[in-house]
């Protein structure tokens, strides 16, 4: 009986082997004649080891490579056509997965591939799959993804120059390159550097004198500790963080919704307070993501303002997907130096971040609701029913995959907890500051180094991904990252450690040999030469002129007014949609998105501001008013002490004497143009123009109020090209010209209203002596405006009046006019566009001019 069963089993096995052999033989023939040629012709260009660039980390050169698959996983499941991604791609059934990209293959070819897979995808090409450099393989060895390890700092590296471990590492690299550090800065240069870096304000002459006279070994540390404990420290360093947080007081364009973020300034005040209190930075970061899950009671409620970091971004016309993308971006680029938002539409092209990682984070913010308290900035709270979100296929919210569990990017999950309840923002915050996270401490330390030394150790401060190069002084970065965490994440400890180093104390004057050997200062053998940023420049101007209001905290102030305001620039009102030109001219960080670092430009607008802006003239006036001494030389010396915190040299004193011997400036010529608003009124059949001046000049535009647009006046304005009437009939936009003498007048021009919307504008030219000279209605398009006046009397006014009709919307207009006056002295000409200007202050006297000369000098504008 057993022998019989054995015979039957043997026969069945032989039959199956014979059948499989025949099937395998058929499959090999099919592969060689119908499959391999198609792979060579249509696939190898992108999916072969010979390809210029291998797409999707997929090669098809042999059986092992085919079975391995690519970045998205296996492409063939032998004997399972339905489960094989390759066949789905060939069939073009999925609009997101279509290969080859040049066009669908013939149906008979696709049928061959289906049959081949059914046969088990036989492939006689032997060998192992080629080793590829993939995102995963590179990420596994990437320097920034490995935990920082404190380097050994041996005594043999020590030198009299070195004061701490930072110096020993810097010196070792310099010596290995055959170089030496630059000489130390003078005590005067050092105190000036410390003041600007730590508090953002210039030292007084008395403070410089006291420091230079203090020869004790503790003088430097005492000064550093004094500045770290100053309330101005938090103000200075808060501005650095607000660049990271893309802070602004407004939402950007949001249709007719109120553009102001209520209580946005309280987030700024929270940051100032956190830095002044030396809040541990891990806690500082966590509060900004998940304060609602961290506070214990009413005494902690003020920490809810910290969530302004996430919520006070641009509103993108209230598009929820863009808002979440912006929040993910500011959290990860700002805190971890990772461009996670690049995975919104597809897997990250360079870093180990998938689109599933992105939507796992998206779910955290989707599971959070916005809360607007009466006394706090916009914040977040967990929804009652958290929800996971599916991947938006190619970023299309209407085409989603199955929901992805909320969580941290998988590559970094060693530092993350599983989200079991709530939105997951608390787990996100914990993962970011986890001791196992290799990035957060490095990123923060790198930013601090950049603010103190003028360049970061890692030159891509918000991108520590695979495209970032390891810094030449990586040992310094890792040393600081490890010690920073061990210090309790103390910002003040970190700043103290850096500014008391000999590396920080170096002069910016380098030897020619050092400049040739290390032109980019990658070895840190000298201090970088730095210009004051916008805040330090403006605050310094206010400080030396006695205008600075040193109040800490509070609501924002407009500084784009004629006199420029008196509060520190930190407290400037930041209008995301209409950022004043002065901010852009001086490289202010854009509030539209997270800012890794500010650009460093040198453009004519900067010089023009310092020469012509009314604020500078007000500063010069007030600075001279502070001078208490009598006598020319004594006053010059006092001026130098206030501006530069030093005495003038003999040569500078002589130059000042010569300057002050110049004659007084001539008065300004009378301006024929003025700008206002009002309406045309009629009395006894006589038309006159009732005009009120436009008192605010902002962004090369005369307007009625500092806010623009303003509820009562709308977009009322006069600009070089034209302007906009107000939203009432008594708010016409008016440009007035006053005749300097009598003669014959010719007016030419063109009035244009570009918009097709609305019901048009009505324009008139009105003479104070002759009434309405001409009128036009323009609904859309352009209209010539040509007028001749045989007689114009001296002092006669000609008003160019533009008003809305029934609808005040879309009424921006262009009206460029030219005036020619023939008088007894000949022809004179004016242009409404070329003659347009802002307010013209009276010329400065010689002392004020001297003060302005010092204020626009490189010595004042540069830290080093």
Secondary structure, 3 states (H helix, E strand, C coil): CHHHHHHHHHHHHHHHHHHHHHHHHHHHHHHHHHHHHHHHHHHCCCCCCCCCCCHHHCCCCCHHHHHHCECCECCCCCCCHHHCHHHHHHHCCECCECCCCCCCCCHHHHHHHHHHHHCCCCCCCCCCCCCCCCHHHHHHHCHHHCCCCCCCCCHHHCCCCCCCHHHHHHHHHHHHCCCCCCCECCHHHHHHHHHHHHCCCCCCHHHHHHHHHCCCCCHHHHHHHHHHCCHHHHHHHHHHHHHHCCCCCECCCCCCCCCECCCCHHHHHHHHHHHHCCCCHHHHHHHHHHHHHCCCCHHHHHHHHHHHHHHCCCCHHHCHHHHHHHHHHHHHHHHCCCCHHHHCCCCCCCCCCCHHHHHHHHHHHHCEEEECCCCCCCEEEECCCCCCEEEEHHHCCCCEEEEECCCCCHHHHHHCCCCCCCCCHHHHHHHHCCCCCCCHHHHHHHHHHHHHHCCCCCCCCCCCCCCCCCCCCHHHHHHHHHHHHHCCCCHHHHHHHHHCCHHHHECCCCCHHHHHHCCCCCCCCCCCCCECCHHHHHHHHHHHCCCCECCCCCCCECCCCCCCCCECHHHECCCCCCCCHHHHHCCCCCCCCCCCCCCCCCCHHHHHHHHHCHHHHHHHHHHHHHCCCCCHHHHHHHHHHHHHCCCCCHHHHHHHHHHHCCCCCCCCCCCCEEEEEEEEEEECCEEEEEEEECCEECCCEEECCCCCCECCCECCEEECCEEECCCCCCCEEEEEEECCCCEEEEEEEEEEECCCCCCCEEEEEEECCCEEEEEEEECCEEEECCEEEEEECCCCEEEEEEEECCCCCCCEEEEEEEEEEEECCEEEEEECCCCCCCCCCCCCCHHHHHHHHHHCCHHHHECC
